[in-house]
Amino acid sequence: MRFLLYISICLILCSCHTGYYIEGVVNDSSTGEPLGQAKVFLKTIDTVVTDSSGTFVFDKHLTGGHVFSDVEIIIEKDGFKSQYVNFGDPGSKSRTSISLERGEKAVQFPSEGVTLFYFINLGISLLNLVTIIFVLFNRIRYKYLWFLGLVFMSCVFNIVYIDGSVGFDFIHGPFFLLHHNYYPFTIKVVVPVAAILFWLFYWIKPMFIQKK
């Protein structure tokens, strides 16, 4: 029965889809001139090249996990620095102008970090799950406060390995199961704040955690 439930969930996720339309113009930041023949990468899904007017268009139907993840693109052209753009949630039409700076490509973080931290975050998801179950089924002080903390207090640092820019989410759910193919340019470093605090108190100051 559980097997059928898991299969049903997977089928539902795989059948989810949304349309996404991006139209953009790539130009030289110093002159404002349009840049033709610049490569534009939509995650690992598709790649297009700008025309002579610097215009590119993506008109895609995103499916599966792409429906639940941000739409990321990278623009590259010889003689210019690579540019990362995050369009946020899919599902709406977007039009944008993107300027590239002249210069060499910036030193990048290893792209393998995306995969490495994906597996580390799977372990953190398991830690959060075990901690939540432990809190719910044991005599713990402030049980529901700990539960809320475990559900919402995981900090996430989003490092774009193309340029090293960092975003920060203080409030995030406890699980990080979305495959790294859905955010191929971003290294997600997760700090399970509530789980760390809980186990530190549990082992060092158990009187603050355990009910007698």
Kinemage of the C-alpha trace (Angstrom):
@kinemage 1
@onewidth
@group {chain A} dominant
@subgroup {mainchain}
@vectorlist {calphas} color= white
{ca met a 1} P 0.000 0.000 0.000
{ca arg a 2} L 2.818 2.413 0.882
{ca phe a 3} L 4.560 1.502 -2.357
{ca leu a 4} L 1.452 2.503 -4.324
{ca leu a 5} L 1.295 5.781 -2.390
{ca tyr a 6} L 4.922 6.596 -3.246
{ca ile a 7} L 4.323 5.737 -6.898
{ca ser a 8} L 1.228 7.962 -6.963
{ca ile a 9} L 3.164 10.890 -5.486
{ca cys a 10} L 5.954 10.457 -8.049
{ca leu a 11} L 3.434 10.326 -10.906
{ca ile a 12} L 1.728 13.491 -9.654
{ca leu a 13} L 5.050 15.339 -9.442
{ca cys a 14} L 6.099 14.159 -12.885
{ca ser a 15} L 2.776 15.205 -14.400
{ca cys a 16} L 2.985 18.753 -13.001
{ca his a 17} L 3.843 21.293 -15.651
{ca thr a 18} L 3.702 25.004 -16.284
{ca gly a 19} L 4.403 27.243 -19.221
{ca tyr a 20} L 7.298 29.692 -18.964
{ca tyr a 21} L 8.124 32.466 -21.407
{ca ile a 22} L 11.289 34.573 -21.232
{ca glu a 23} L 12.204 37.214 -23.764
{ca gly a 24} L 15.383 39.164 -23.196
{ca val a 25} L 17.916 41.464 -24.797
{ca val a 26} L 21.628 41.144 -24.059
{ca asn a 27} L 23.764 44.261 -24.457
{ca asp a 28} L 27.225 45.641 -23.749
{ca ser a 29} L 27.144 47.453 -20.398
{ca ser a 30} L 29.700 50.065 -21.523
{ca thr a 31} L 28.235 50.971 -24.920
{ca gly a 32} L 24.634 49.757 -24.750
{ca glu a 33} L 25.093 47.974 -28.070
{ca pro a 34} L 23.201 44.674 -28.495
{ca leu a 35} L 25.325 41.529 -28.351
{ca gly a 36} L 24.651 38.846 -30.931
{ca gln a 37} L 25.879 35.247 -30.693
{ca ala a 38} L 25.811 35.231 -26.883
{ca lys a 39} L 24.946 31.825 -25.438
{ca val a 40} L 22.026 31.710 -23.008
{ca phe a 41} L 21.642 28.564 -20.883
{ca leu a 42} L 18.277 27.782 -19.250
{ca lys a 43} L 19.399 25.487 -16.415
{ca thr a 44} L 20.422 22.270 -18.159
{ca ile a 45} L 17.173 22.182 -20.147
{ca asp a 46} L 17.928 24.283 -23.192
{ca thr a 47} L 20.440 26.642 -24.785
{ca val a 48} L 19.764 29.442 -27.269
{ca val a 49} L 21.941 32.030 -29.021
{ca thr a 50} L 21.056 35.726 -29.256
{ca asp a 51} L 20.349 37.132 -32.696
{ca ser a 52} L 21.939 40.257 -34.226
{ca ser a 53} L 19.681 42.473 -32.101
{ca gly a 54} L 20.821 40.700 -28.930
{ca thr a 55} L 17.404 39.096 -28.434
{ca phe a 56} L 16.748 35.622 -27.076
{ca val a 57} L 13.487 33.799 -26.345
{ca phe a 58} L 12.625 30.758 -24.233
{ca asp a 59} L 9.080 29.454 -24.588
{ca lys a 60} L 9.061 26.242 -22.567
{ca his a 61} L 6.767 23.899 -20.729
{ca leu a 62} L 8.548 23.073 -17.473
{ca thr a 63} L 7.676 19.750 -15.849
{ca gly a 64} L 8.393 17.794 -12.668
{ca gly a 65} L 10.690 19.465 -10.143
{ca his a 66} L 11.271 22.432 -12.475
{ca val a 67} L 7.749 23.582 -11.572
{ca phe a 68} L 8.827 23.976 -7.913
{ca ser a 69} L 12.282 25.516 -8.445
{ca asp a 70} L 13.515 28.925 -9.551
{ca val a 71} L 14.215 29.587 -13.218
{ca glu a 72} L 17.953 30.206 -13.599
{ca ile a 73} L 19.865 31.269 -16.697
{ca ile a 74} L 23.520 31.919 -17.497
{ca ile a 75} L 24.652 34.221 -20.341
{ca glu a 76} L 28.143 33.742 -21.810
{ca lys a 77} L 30.061 35.480 -24.599
{ca asp a 78} L 33.758 35.595 -25.416
{ca gly a 79} L 35.391 38.744 -24.074
{ca phe a 80} L 32.668 39.301 -21.459
{ca lys a 81} L 32.078 38.175 -17.902
{ca ser a 82} L 29.426 35.487 -17.474
{ca gln a 83} L 26.127 36.738 -16.077
{ca tyr a 84} L 23.756 34.798 -13.816
{ca val a 85} L 20.051 35.733 -13.652
{ca asn a 86} L 17.384 34.184 -11.416
{ca phe a 87} L 13.830 34.816 -12.620
{ca gly a 88} L 12.248 33.295 -9.518
{ca asp a 89} L 9.194 31.073 -9.639
{ca pro a 90} L 8.100 29.749 -13.041
{ca gly a 91} L 4.619 30.263 -14.432
{ca ser a 92} L 4.561 33.818 -15.734
{ca lys a 93} L 5.879 35.716 -18.731
{ca ser a 94} L 9.071 37.682 -18.264
{ca arg a 95} L 10.875 40.241 -20.372
{ca thr a 96} L 14.212 41.634 -19.349
{ca ser a 97} L 17.331 43.472 -20.446
{ca ile a 98} L 20.686 42.032 -19.399
{ca ser a 99} L 24.004 43.884 -19.565
{ca leu a 100} L 27.336 42.087 -19.817
{ca glu a 101} L 30.581 43.610 -18.589
{ca arg a 102} L 33.722 43.331 -20.652
{ca gly a 103} L 36.518 41.290 -19.113
{ca glu a 104} L 37.697 37.789 -18.412
{ca lys a 105} L 35.459 35.208 -16.840
{ca ala a 106} L 35.508 35.422 -13.062
{ca val a 107} L 37.140 32.673 -11.042
{ca gln a 108} L 34.394 30.162 -10.437
{ca phe a 109} L 33.578 27.901 -7.525
{ca pro a 110} L 33.829 24.229 -8.525
{ca ser a 111} L 30.541 23.228 -10.161
{ca glu a 112} L 30.916 19.838 -8.460
{ca gly a 113} L 29.951 21.627 -5.242
{ca val a 114} L 26.332 21.633 -6.438
{ca thr a 115} L 26.287 17.819 -6.460
{ca leu a 116} L 28.347 17.446 -3.277
{ca phe a 117} L 26.102 19.682 -1.212
{ca tyr a 118} L 22.999 18.052 -2.680
{ca phe a 119} L 24.042 14.782 -1.002
{ca ile a 120} L 25.084 16.569 2.188
{ca asn a 121} L 21.653 18.226 2.277
{ca leu a 122} L 19.976 14.826 1.917
{ca gly a 123} L 21.795 13.845 5.122
{ca ile a 124} L 20.616 17.059 6.801
{ca ser a 125} L 17.045 16.250 5.711
{ca leu a 126} L 17.399 12.856 7.419
{ca leu a 127} L 18.786 14.529 10.566
{ca asn a 128} L 15.797 16.894 10.672
{ca leu a 129} L 13.357 14.013 10.146
{ca val a 130} L 14.915 11.905 12.931
{ca thr a 131} L 14.932 14.907 15.275
{ca ile a 132} L 11.279 15.739 14.567
{ca ile a 133} L 10.224 12.124 15.236
{ca phe a 134} L 12.320 12.065 18.430
{ca val a 135} L 10.728 15.288 19.702
{ca leu a 136} L 7.179 14.150 18.941
{ca phe a 137} L 7.464 10.717 20.542
{ca asn a 138} L 9.463 11.538 23.684
{ca arg a 139} L 8.897 13.569 26.833
{ca ile a 140} L 10.429 16.839 25.721
{ca arg a 141} L 10.018 20.279 27.277
{ca tyr a 142} L 8.505 22.875 24.972
{ca lys a 143} L 7.732 20.089 22.521
{ca tyr a 144} L 5.709 22.196 20.068
{ca leu a 145} L 8.165 25.094 20.084
{ca trp a 146} L 10.935 22.669 19.171
{ca phe a 147} L 8.689 21.164 16.509
{ca leu a 148} L 8.029 24.569 14.930
{ca gly a 149} L 11.726 25.385 15.066
{ca leu a 150} L 12.650 22.122 13.365
{ca val a 151} L 10.054 22.693 10.654
{ca phe a 152} L 10.999 26.296 9.866
{ca met a 153} L 14.524 27.031 11.186
{ca ser a 154} L 17.002 25.789 8.633
{ca cys a 155} L 19.247 28.477 7.181
{ca val a 156} L 20.250 28.199 3.532
{ca phe a 157} L 23.157 29.960 1.827
{ca asn a 158} L 22.692 30.005 -1.961
{ca ile a 159} L 26.109 30.421 -3.616
{ca val a 160} L 26.122 31.036 -7.376
{ca tyr a 161} L 29.316 29.299 -8.433
{ca ile a 162} L 29.568 31.398 -11.616
{ca asp a 163} L 30.328 34.654 -9.801
{ca gly a 164} L 30.405 33.765 -6.103
{ca ser a 165} L 27.349 35.856 -5.218
{ca val a 166} L 25.532 34.687 -2.102
{ca gly a 167} L 21.850 34.726 -1.171
{ca phe a 168} L 20.493 33.839 2.262
{ca asp a 169} L 17.224 32.276 3.455
{ca phe a 170} L 16.787 32.202 7.227
{ca ile a 171} L 13.422 30.440 7.176
{ca his a 172} L 13.207 27.197 5.234
{ca gly a 173} L 11.462 23.860 5.572
{ca pro a 174} L 13.296 20.866 7.072
{ca phe a 175} L 13.742 18.833 3.898
{ca phe a 176} L 15.985 19.405 0.876
{ca leu a 177} L 15.057 16.682 -1.582
{ca leu a 178} L 14.865 18.601 -4.872
{ca his a 179} L 17.475 17.168 -7.247
{ca his a 180} L 20.451 19.403 -8.057
{ca asn a 181} L 19.555 19.326 -11.768
{ca tyr a 182} L 16.770 21.763 -10.880
{ca tyr a 183} L 19.245 24.386 -9.581
{ca pro a 184} L 22.412 23.568 -11.583
{ca phe a 185} L 24.207 26.895 -10.999
{ca thr a 186} L 23.597 27.241 -7.253
{ca ile a 187} L 25.434 25.576 -4.370
{ca lys a 188} L 23.017 25.238 -1.439
{ca val a 189} L 24.733 25.204 1.952
{ca val a 190} L 22.210 24.266 4.654
{ca val a 191} L 22.635 24.899 8.390
{ca pro a 192} L 19.972 23.003 10.414
{ca val a 193} L 19.929 25.530 13.252
{ca ala a 194} L 17.080 24.049 15.289
{ca ala a 195} L 18.360 20.459 15.030
{ca ile a 196} L 21.874 21.507 16.079
{ca leu a 197} L 20.560 23.488 19.060
{ca phe a 198} L 18.266 20.651 20.122
{ca trp a 199} L 20.984 17.984 20.207
{ca leu a 200} L 23.484 20.323 21.863
{ca phe a 201} L 21.014 21.026 24.675
{ca tyr a 202} L 20.000 17.359 24.824
{ca trp a 203} L 23.547 16.126 25.437
{ca ile a 204} L 25.075 19.094 27.311
{ca lys a 205} L 22.088 20.484 29.288
{ca pro a 206} L 19.511 17.680 29.296
{ca met a 207} L 17.544 19.278 32.159
{ca phe a 208} L 16.456 22.010 29.726
{ca ile a 209} L 15.117 19.435 27.237
{ca gln a 210} L 13.881 16.294 29.015
{ca lys a 211} L 10.800 16.131 31.178
{ca lys a 212} L 11.160 14.094 34.341
